[in-house]
């Protein structure tokens, strides 16, 4: 997937999230995730899916998607997804 297509698809998914069309946005993020993008971009897509799952009230699935994001970014010594997951757990009242 080239950058222009990547940008357009992510923008389209973001617009769907704004419109609260979560299932359609999830489908787009899944397609982008499966398109052969870099691991760090995959981590970002997993984070996006986690956010949508949380918006849909599915906390367990959201946390699982954060774990996927963490797995993609950890080999690169990045911890953004781990920080987002920690913040989400805090919001849930969990440590």
C-alpha positions in Angstrom: 0.0 0.0 0.0 1.5 3.3 -1.0 1.4 6.4 1.3 -1.4 8.1 -0.6 -3.7 5.1 -0.3 -2.7 4.6 3.3 -3.5 8.2 4.2 -6.9 8.1 2.3 -8.0 4.9 4.0 -7.1 6.0 7.5 -8.8 9.4 6.8 -11.9 7.6 5.6 -11.9 5.4 8.7 -11.5 8.4 11.0 -14.4 10.1 9.3 -16.5 7.0 9.9 -15.5 7.0 13.6 -16.6 10.7 13.8 -20.0 9.6 12.3 -20.1 6.8 14.9 -20.1 4.1 12.1 -17.7 2.0 14.1 -18.2 -1.3 12.3 -17.3 0.2 8.9 -14.3 2.0 10.5 -13.1 -1.3 12.0 -13.3 -3.0 8.6 -11.1 -0.3 7.0 -8.5 -0.4 9.8 -8.4 -4.2 9.5 -7.8 -3.9 5.8 -5.0 -1.4 6.4 -3.5 -3.7 9.0 -3.5 -6.6 6.6 -1.9 -4.6 3.8 1.7 -5.1 4.5 2.4 -1.8 6.3 5.3 -1.4 8.7 5.2 -2.8 12.2 5.0 0.7 13.7 2.1 1.5 11.4 0.5 -1.8 12.5 0.8 -0.7 16.1 -1.0 2.5 15.3 -3.8 0.6 13.5 -4.1 -1.7 16.5 -4.4 1.3 18.8 -7.1 2.8 16.5 -9.0 -0.5 16.7 -8.7 -0.5 20.5 -10.1 3.0 20.7 -13.1 2.0 18.6 -13.7 -1.2 20.7 -13.7 1.0 23.8 -16.2 3.4 22.2 -18.4 0.4 21.5 -18.2 -0.7 25.1 -16.1 -3.8 24.5 -13.3 -3.2 27.1 -11.8 -6.7 26.9 -11.4 -6.6 23.2 -10.0 -3.1 23.4 -7.3 -4.2 25.9 -6.5 -7.2 23.7 -5.9 -4.8 20.7 -3.6 -2.7 22.9 -1.6 -5.9 23.5 -1.3 -6.5 19.8 0.0 -2.9 19.4 2.5 -3.5 22.2 3.7 -6.6 20.5 4.3 -4.7 17.2 6.2 -1.8 18.8 8.2 -3.4 21.6 11.0 -4.7 19.3 11.6 -1.1 18.2 11.9 0.1 21.9 8.7 2.1 21.5 6.2 2.1 24.4 3.4 4.4 23.2 0.8 1.6 23.1 1.8 0.4 26.6 1.3 4.0 27.9 -2.1 4.2 26.2 -3.1 0.8 27.7 -2.0 1.9 31.2 -4.1 5.1 30.8 -7.1 3.1 29.7 -6.7 0.7 32.6 -6.6 3.6 34.9 -9.9 4.9 33.4 -11.4 1.5 34.0 -10.3 1.7 37.6 -7.8 -1.1 37.2 -4.1 -1.2 37.9 
